[in-house]
Amino acid sequence: MNAALEPDEHLAALLVDSAAQAQRRGGATAAARALERAAELSPGEPDKARRLLAAAELALPAGQADWVRELAGKVLTLTSDPDLRIAARLDIGWSLLWSNRNADAFDTLLSVAAEASPRLPAIAWQATWMAATVAHQTGLPEVCAKARAALDLLDSRDGPPATAEDWPAGRADEYRIWIRACTDPFGERADIVPRLRRTAGGSLSDPGTFGAAAWVLDETELAVRVLREALSRLRAPGVRGASGGVLSALEWACVDSGRWDDALAAAREAGDIAAAYKMETVAGSADLTTAIVAAMRGEHDQVAPLLARVRAAVDTSEYRGFATRIWQTAGLAALAQGNYVTAYAQLSRLFAADGTPLHHHFSYLAVADLAAAAVRAERHLEARTLLERALARVDPAPGPRLAQLTARARGLLAEPDSAEAHLAAPLADPTGDTWPFERAQLQLDYGEWLRRQRRINDAKPILVTALETFRRLGAAPWTRRAESELRACGVTVQAPQGAPGALDGLTAQQREIVILAGHGLTNGEIADRLFLSPRTVASHLYRSYPRLGIAGRRQLRDIIDQQITPGAGR
């Protein structure tokens, strides 16, 4: 045993070969372990450092942040080689980012980017890409400005790194889009969104980063498609830990696009990965996703415990994106329960009195709910002033999603005779349907305004459309309000078609499989997502059909999509 611990280059080389074989089979963790052992057996410090660095870089896709930091730290103690040291510091920056240490990660990554820029542009780009991730999580203007300055420095050089095995063609363009999206999600859209769409038409070197950029830029359908493709690659053995960030982005893209059950499924998967690899921010995002869906569905008893768990896991003074999502979710839950003063108190924390947002991106996604709470709490003037101060800080062409949210907010806070100009305008743009819950909220508010103006026939179809969406999403508090508005219009609101609670007789796993199948996924795709065999998926579906009262897969969509059949009204 003792002899085996002595330096032995022959054994070290055999372990390097073993690591290469493990890597080819997709075993990143096993390969990293073999390289770590090879480093221990290496007679010379240069080989030790080189092999430890290679082990650290294989541990990255496995999501082993603590291990990466340990391996990279050993490299720094062994070598004075500047290239090896700067690569090790990049790995340490990555590990800090995923270990809930944003400030340390940002300082490390900016330092690496500045030092690497003249000689090692690939490392500089990677460091700036990670620094932009920190900037988006913090939402601090000064942090965003520093990350953007690092990008400007890279762009001032003689072009991106040359294409190589570890630097595919197009990666610099993908990273540039991500950095710009993180640091200024509502600005320069006339340039960045067309660039995003053009890039999507080619072969993506990093679909996870690209899909997350599409989500930040509210190219939501593109984001869902690309992030799902990225996950199909990252579910391979040995690299699952790298899927945590991709799952976090997918959760929110699914929430935004009305795929709430898919969002919950992604959150469950992310929660498992976060527990396995000690990723607090991934766990926090999963809990926040679950909490906001619970708030929108009226499952109020779930919201507070989930938010408390996020607060315990994540430093919200450092991660202002999390703080913003917490206040938004708490405000939405209070709004759903009719606690309007509480809702306004929660949501107004998203902006300072001068309009400065708590978070440069997420704060603005709550402006319409802030206005709704203000109206019902009778804080019109205060909220109108705050809203205009906040919106003055955003690009005048922030994109169709924020335009729709802003129009709803202004319409709610406007005097009755000027509200329609705001509420009706976004409904002429079909792009707004990309975000169905937000669209239905706008339709509900506009329908209510029309009813109060005694324009009953104009109000009915708009309210019916809103109700259909709320029912499909399972947004019970808003469903009840839409039904109440339709009754006030003289419409007899009937129960949804299909057996009420048809899914209640299924197990949790059967419900999840049925919902995914109803959304068009194949058995193989469902199996990949839920870590089951296709045969198990088929068996669950076969046993579910009789309980649902249907003959086969083609009828699942009708079961999942609840409908409304309004009666005649006068």
C-alpha positions in Angstrom: 0.0 0.0 0.0 2.7 2.4 1.0 4.6 1.8 -2.2 1.6 2.7 -4.3 1.7 6.2 -2.6 5.2 6.9 -3.9 5.6 9.1 -7.0 5.3 6.9 -10.1 5.0 8.5 -13.5 4.2 5.2 -15.2 1.1 4.7 -13.0 0.2 8.4 -13.3 0.3 8.1 -17.1 -1.9 5.0 -16.9 -4.4 6.9 -14.8 -4.4 9.7 -17.4 -5.3 7.2 -20.1 -8.0 5.8 -17.8 -9.4 9.3 -17.4 -9.5 9.8 -21.1 -11.5 6.6 -21.5 -13.9 7.6 -18.7 -14.4 11.0 -20.3 -15.2 9.5 -23.7 -17.9 7.4 -22.0 -19.4 10.5 -20.4 -18.0 9.9 -16.9 -16.7 13.4 -16.1 -16.5 12.7 -12.4 -14.7 9.4 -12.8 -12.2 11.1 -15.2 -11.6 13.9 -12.7 -11.0 11.4 -9.9 -8.5 9.6 -12.0 -6.6 12.8 -12.9 -6.5 13.9 -9.3 -4.9 10.5 -8.4 -2.5 10.9 -11.4 -1.5 14.2 -10.0 -0.8 12.7 -6.6 1.5 10.2 -8.2 3.3 12.6 -10.5 7.0 13.1 -9.6 7.3 16.7 -10.7 5.3 19.7 -9.6 4.6 20.9 -13.1 2.9 17.7 -14.0 1.1 17.7 -10.7 -0.3 21.2 -11.3 -1.2 20.5 -14.9 -3.1 17.3 -14.0 -4.9 18.9 -11.0 -6.0 21.7 -13.3 -7.3 19.2 -15.8 -9.2 17.4 -13.0 -10.7 20.7 -11.9 -11.9 21.5 -15.4 -13.6 18.0 -15.6 -15.2 18.5 -12.2 -16.8 21.7 -13.5 -19.5 20.0 -15.7 -20.1 17.6 -12.8 -21.2 20.6 -10.7 -18.8 19.9 -7.9 -18.1 23.5 -6.8 -16.3 22.6 -3.5 -14.1 20.0 -5.2 -13.3 22.4 -8.1 -12.1 25.0 -5.6 -10.0 22.5 -3.7 -8.3 21.2 -6.9 -7.7 24.7 -8.3 -6.4 25.9 -5.0 -3.8 23.2 -5.0 -2.7 24.3 -8.5 -1.9 27.8 -7.1 0.3 26.3 -4.4 2.2 24.2 -6.8 3.1 26.4 -9.7 4.2 29.9 -10.7 3.3 29.3 -14.4 1.1 32.4 -15.2 -1.1 30.5 -17.7 -1.9 27.7 -15.3 -2.5 30.1 -12.4 -4.9 32.2 -14.3 -6.8 29.1 -15.5 -7.0 27.9 -11.9 -8.3 31.3 -10.7 -11.0 31.1 -13.4 -12.1 27.8 -12.0 -12.1 29.2 -8.5 -14.3 32.1 -9.7 -16.7 29.5 -11.1 -16.8 27.6 -7.8 -17.5 30.8 -5.8 -20.3 31.7 -8.2 -22.0 28.4 -7.4 -21.2 28.5 -3.7 -23.4 31.5 -2.8 -20.4 33.9 -2.7 -21.2 36.5 -5.3 -19.0 39.3 -4.2 -15.9 37.1 -4.0 -16.8 35.5 -7.3 -17.2 38.8 -9.1 -13.9 40.3 -7.9 -12.0 37.1 -8.8 -13.6 36.9 -12.3 -13.0 40.6 -13.2 -9.4 40.2 -12.1 -9.0 37.1 -14.3 -10.7 38.9 -17.3 -8.4 41.9 -17.0 -5.2 39.8 -16.7 -6.2 37.3 -19.4 -7.4 39.7 -22.0 -4.1 40.5 -23.7 -2.7 36.9 -24.0 -5.5 34.4 -23.2 -8.7 35.8 -24.7 -10.7 32.5 -24.3 -10.2 32.7 -20.6 -11.0 36.4 -20.6 -14.3 35.7 -22.4 -15.3 32.9 -20.0 -14.5 35.1 -16.9 -16.6 38.0 -18.3 -19.4 35.6 -19.1 -19.5 34.4 -15.5 -19.1 38.0 -14.1 -22.2 39.0 -16.1 -24.1 36.1 -14.4 -23.1 37.6 -11.1 -24.2 41.0 -12.3 -27.7 39.7 -13.2 -28.1 38.0 -9.9 -27.1 41.1 -7.9 -28.9 43.7 -10.0 -26.5 46.3 -8.7 -25.9 49.1 -11.3 -22.2 49.4 -10.4 -21.7 45.6 -10.9 -23.5 45.7 -14.2 -21.4 48.6 -15.3 -18.1 46.8 -14.5 -19.2 43.6 -16.3 -20.1 45.7 -19.3 -16.8 47.5 -19.2 -15.1 44.1 -19.3 -17.0 43.3 -22.4 -16.1 46.6 -24.0 -12.4 45.8 -23.3 -12.7 42.4 -25.0 -14.4 44.0 -28.0 -11.6 46.5 -28.3 -9.1 43.7 -28.9 -8.3 42.2 -32.3 -11.4 40.0 -32.5 -12.5 36.9 -30.6 -10.3 33.9 -29.8 -9.3 31.7 -32.7 -11.5 28.7 -33.1 -10.2 25.6 -31.3 -11.4 22.4 -29.8 -12.1 24.2 -26.5 -13.4 27.4 -28.2 -16.0 26.6 -30.9 -16.8 29.1 -33.6 -19.6 31.5 -32.5 -19.0 31.2 -28.8 -17.9 34.8 -28.4 -21.1 36.0 -30.1 -23.2 33.8 -27.7 -21.3 35.2 -24.7 -21.6 38.7 -25.9 -25.4 38.4 -26.2 -25.5 36.9 -22.6 -23.3 39.7 -21.2 -25.4 42.4 -22.8 -28.7 40.8 -21.8 -27.5 40.4 -18.1 -26.3 44.0 -17.8 -29.0 45.8 -19.7 -32.0 43.5 -20.5 -34.3 46.3 -21.7 -31.7 48.4 -23.6 -30.4 48.2 -27.1 -33.1 45.7 -28.1 -33.1 46.9 -31.7 -29.6 45.5 -32.0 -29.4 42.6 -29.6 -32.7 40.8 -30.3 -32.1 40.5 -34.0 -28.6 39.3 -33.3 -30.1 36.7 -30.9 -32.5 35.4 -33.5 -29.8 35.2 -36.2 -27.6 33.3 -33.9 -30.4 30.9 -33.0 -30.5 29.8 -36.7 -27.0 28.3 -36.5 -25.2 25.7 -34.5 -25.0 26.8 -30.8 -21.8 26.0 -28.9 -23.4 26.7 -25.5 -27.2 26.3 -25.7 -27.6 26.7 -22.0 -26.2 30.2 -21.9 -27.9 31.1 -25.2 -31.3 29.9 -23.9 -30.9 31.8 -20.7 -30.1 34.9 -22.7 -33.3 34.4 -24.7 -35.2 34.1 -21.4 -33.7 37.3 -20.0 -34.6 39.1 -23.3 -38.2 37.9 -23.2 -37.8 35.8 -26.3 -39.6 33.2 -24.2 -40.6 30.5 -26.7 -37.1 30.5 -28.1 -35.8 30.2 -24.6 -38.0 27.2 -23.7 -37.0 25.3 -26.9 -33.2 25.9 -26.6 -33.1 25.3 -22.8 -34.9 22.0 -23.3 -32.3 21.0 -25.9 -29.5 22.0 -23.6 -31.0 19.8 -20.8 -31.1 16.8 -23.1 -27.3 17.1 -23.3 -26.8 17.8 -19.6 -28.8 14.9 -18.3 -26.0 12.5 -19.3 -24.3 10.6 -16.4 -21.4 12.6 -14.8 -22.5 16.1 -16.0 -25.9 16.5 -14.3 -24.5 19.1 -11.9 -24.0 21.5 -14.8 -27.7 21.5 -15.5 -28.6 23.5 -12.3 -28.4 26.9 -14.0 -30.1 25.7 -17.1 -33.0 24.3 -15.1 -33.3 27.6 -13.2 -33.7 29.6 -16.4 -36.1 27.0 -17.8 -38.3 27.2 -14.7 -38.9 30.9 -15.1 -39.3 30.7 -18.9 -42.0 28.1 -18.3 -43.7 30.3 -15.7 -43.6 33.2 -18.0 -45.1 31.2 -21.0 -47.9 29.6 -18.9 -46.3 26.1 -18.7 -46.7 26.0 -15.0 -46.7 22.3 -14.6 -43.5 22.1 -16.6 -42.0 24.8 -14.4 -42.8 22.7 -11.3 -41.3 19.6 -12.9 -38.1 21.6 -13.7 -38.1 23.0 -10.1 -38.3 19.5 -8.6 -35.4 18.3 -10.8 -33.4 21.4 -9.9 -34.1 20.9 -6.2 -32.7 17.3 -6.4 -29.5 18.5 -8.2 -29.1 21.4 -5.7 -29.2 19.1 -2.8 -26.7 16.7 -4.3 -24.2 19.4 -5.3 -24.8 22.1 -2.6 -26.1 24.7 -5.0 -28.0 27.1 -2.7 -29.0 29.5 -5.5 -30.4 26.7 -7.7 -32.4 25.5 -4.7 -33.6 29.0 -4.0 -34.7 29.5 -7.6 -36.6 26.2 -7.5 -38.4 27.2 -4.3 -39.3 30.6 -5.7 -40.7 29.0 -8.8 -42.8 26.7 -6.8 -43.9 29.6 -4.5 -45.0 31.9 -7.3 -47.0 29.2 -9.1 -48.6 28.4 -5.7 -49.5 32.1 -5.3 -51.0 32.4 -8.8 -53.0 29.2 -8.2 -54.3 30.3 -4.8 -52.4 27.6 -2.9 -51.6 30.2 -0.2 -50.5 27.8 2.6 -47.5 26.8 0.5 -46.1 30.3 -0.2 -44.8 31.6 3.1 -42.8 28.4 4.1 -41.2 28.4 0.6 -40.2 32.0 0.8 -38.8 31.5 4.3 -36.7 28.7 3.0 -35.3 30.9 0.3 -34.4 33.7 2.8 -32.6 31.2 4.9 -30.6 29.8 2.0 -29.7 32.9 0.1 -28.3 36.3 1.2 -30.9 38.6 -0.3 -28.8 41.7 0.4 -26.2 40.3 -2.0 -28.6 38.5 -4.4 -31.1 41.3 -5.1 -32.7 39.2 -7.8 -33.8 36.8 -5.2 -35.0 39.6 -2.9 -37.1 41.0 -5.8 -38.7 37.7 -6.6 -39.5 37.2 -2.9 -41.3 40.5 -2.6 -43.1 40.0 -6.0 -44.3 36.5 -4.9 -45.4 37.7 -1.5 -47.2 40.7 -3.1 -48.9 38.5 -5.6 -50.1 36.1 -2.9 -51.5 39.0 -0.9 -53.2 40.4 -4.0 -54.8 37.0 -4.7 -56.2 36.9 -1.2 -57.6 40.4 -1.4 -55.1 41.8 1.1 -54.5 44.9 -1.0 -52.7 47.1 1.5 -50.3 44.3 2.3 -49.8 43.6 -1.4 -49.0 47.2 -2.1 -46.5 47.3 0.9 -44.7 44.2 -0.5 -44.7 45.2 -4.2 -43.7 48.9 -3.5 -40.4 47.6 -2.0 -39.3 46.8 -5.6 -38.5 50.5 -6.2 -37.0 53.3 -4.2 -39.0 56.5 -3.8 -37.0 58.0 -6.7 -37.9 55.1 -9.0 -34.6 53.2 -8.6 -35.3 49.5 -9.0 -34.3 47.0 -6.4 -33.3 44.8 -9.4 -32.7 46.2 -12.9 -34.6 43.4 -14.5 -37.1 41.6 -12.2 -38.5 44.8 -10.5 -40.0 45.9 -13.8 -41.9 42.6 -14.3 -44.0 43.5 -11.3 -45.1 47.0 -12.3 -48.6 45.9 -13.4 -49.3 44.0 -10.2 -47.9 47.0 -8.2 -50.5 49.2 -10.0 -53.3 46.7 -9.3 -52.5 46.6 -5.6 -52.2 50.4 -5.5 -55.7 50.9 -7.0 -57.3 48.6 -4.6 -55.3 50.1 -1.6 -56.3 53.6 -2.8 -52.7 54.7 -3.4 -53.2 55.9 -6.9 -51.2 59.1 -6.9 -48.3 57.7 -5.0 -48.1 54.7 -7.3 -48.5 56.8 -10.4 -45.5 59.0 -9.4 -43.4 56.0 -8.5 -44.3 54.2 -11.7 -43.3 57.1 -14.0 -40.1 57.6 -12.1 -39.2 54.0 -12.5 -40.1 53.8 -16.2 -38.1 56.9 -16.9 -35.0 54.8 -16.2 -35.8 52.2 -18.9 -35.2 52.3 -22.6 -38.2 53.8 -24.4 -38.5 50.7 -26.5 -38.2 47.9 -23.8 -39.8 45.2 -25.8 -43.4 43.9 -26.1 -43.6 42.2 -22.7 -42.7 45.2 -20.6 -44.7 47.4 -23.0 -47.8 45.3 -22.2 -47.1 45.3 -18.5 -46.5 49.1 -18.5 -49.8 49.7 -20.5 -51.8 47.7 -18.0 -50.2 49.6 -15.1 -50.8 53.0 -16.6 -54.4 52.0 -17.6 -55.2 50.9 -14.0 -53.7 54.2 -12.6 -55.3 56.5 -15.2 -58.4 58.5 -14.8 -61.4 56.5 -16.1 -61.9 58.5 -19.3 -58.2 57.9 -20.4 -57.7 54.3 -19.2 -58.9 52.7 -22.4 -56.1 54.1 -24.6 -53.6 52.2 -22.4 -55.6 49.0 -21.8 -56.7 48.4 -25.3 -53.5 49.1 -27.3 -51.4 46.0 -26.3 -54.3 43.7 -27.2 -53.8 44.6 -30.8 -50.4 43.0 -30.8 -50.6 39.1 -30.8 -47.1 38.9 -29.4 -48.6 39.6 -26.0 -50.1 36.1 -26.0 -46.6 34.8 -25.4 -47.1 35.6 -21.7 -50.6 34.2 -21.2 -51.1 35.0 -17.5 -50.1 38.6 -17.9 -52.2 38.9 -21.1 -55.3 37.5 -19.3 -54.7 39.9 -16.4 -54.8 42.8 -18.9 -57.9 41.4 -20.5 -59.6 41.0 -17.1 -58.8 44.6 -16.2 -60.0 45.9 -19.5 -63.1 43.8 -19.4 -63.9 45.2 -15.9 -63.4 48.7 -17.2 -65.7 48.1 -20.2 -68.4 46.7 -17.9 -68.2 49.7 -15.6 -68.6 51.9 -18.7 -71.8 49.9 -19.4 -70.2 48.5 -22.6 -71.4 45.0 -21.8 -71.2 43.5 -25.2 -67.7 44.7 -25.7 -66.7 43.3 -22.3 -68.1 39.8 -22.7 -65.7 38.3 -25.3 -62.6 39.8 -23.6 -63.6 38.4 -20.2 -64.4 35.0 -21.7 -61.0 34.8 -23.2 -59.4 35.8 -19.9 -61.4 33.2 -18.1 -60.4 30.5 -20.5 -56.7 31.3 -19.8 -57.1 31.4 -16.1 -58.9 28.1 -16.0 -56.3 26.5 -18.3 -53.5 27.7 -16.0 -55.3 26.8 -12.8 -55.1 30.4 -11.5 -58.0 30.0 -9.1 -58.1 33.5 -7.6 -58.2 35.2 -11.0 -60.7 32.5 -12.3 -63.1 33.5 -9.6 -62.8 37.2 -10.3 -63.3 36.7 -14.1 -66.4 34.5 -13.4 -67.7 37.3 -11.1 -67.2 39.9 -13.8 -69.0 37.7 -16.4 -71.9 37.2 -14.1 -72.1 41.0 -13.6 -72.4 41.1 -17.4 -75.4 38.8 -17.3 -73.4 35.8 -18.5 -74.3 32.4 -17.0 -70.8 30.9 -16.3 -70.9 27.1 -16.6 -68.4 24.7 -15.1 -65.6 23.7 -17.4 -66.2 20.9 -19.9 -64.9 17.5 -18.9 -65.0 15.8 -15.6 -64.0 18.2 -12.8 -60.9 17.0 -11.0 -60.3 14.3 -13.6 -56.6 14.2 -12.8 -57.3 13.9 -9.0 -57.6 10.1 -9.3 -54.1 9.7 -10.6 -50.9 9.4 -8.6 -48.5 12.4 -8.6 -46.2 10.7 -11.1 -49.1 9.7 -13.4 -50.4 13.3 -13.4 -47.0 14.5 -14.3 -46.7 12.0 -17.2 -50.2 12.8 -18.4 -49.6 16.5 -18.4 -46.3 16.2 -20.3 -47.9 13.8 -22.8 -50.8 16.2 -23.3 -48.2 18.9 -24.1 -47.0 16.8 -27.0 -43.9 15.1 -25.6 -43.1 11.6 -26.7 -42.7 8.7 -24.3 -38.9 8.9 -24.8 -38.8 12.6 -24.1 -40.9 12.1 -21.0 -38.7 9.3 -19.9 -35.6 11.5 -20.3 -37.1 14.3 -18.3 -38.4 12.2 -15.4 -35.5 9.6 -15.4 -37.8 6.7 -16.2 -37.8 4.1 -18.9 -40.0 4.7 -22.0 -41.7 1.4 -21.1 -42.6 2.7 -17.6 -44.0 5.9 -19.1 -46.2 3.8 -21.6 -47.4 1.7 -18.7 -48.5 4.7 -16.6 -50.3 6.2 -19.6 -52.1 2.9 -20.4 -53.3 2.7 -16.8 -54.4 6.4 -16.7 -56.6 6.4 -19.8 -59.6 4.4 -18.2 -59.4 6.6 -15.1 -59.7 9.7 -17.2 -62.5 8.3 -19.3 -60.6 8.6 -22.6 -59.5 6.2 -25.3 -56.0 7.4 -25.9 -53.3 10.0 -26.1 -55.0 12.3 -28.6 -57.7 13.2 -26.0 -55.3 14.2 -23.3 -55.1 17.8 -24.5 -58.9 18.2 -24.0 -58.6 16.9 -20.4 -55.8 19.2 -19.5 -57.2 22.3 -21.2 -60.2 23.5 -19.3 -62.8 25.4 -21.3 -65.7 27.7 -20.7 -69.1 27.6 -22.2 -70.9 30.9 -21.4 -74.6 30.9 -21.5 -76.6 33.6 -23.2 -76.8 36.8 -21.4 -78.5 40.1 -21.9 
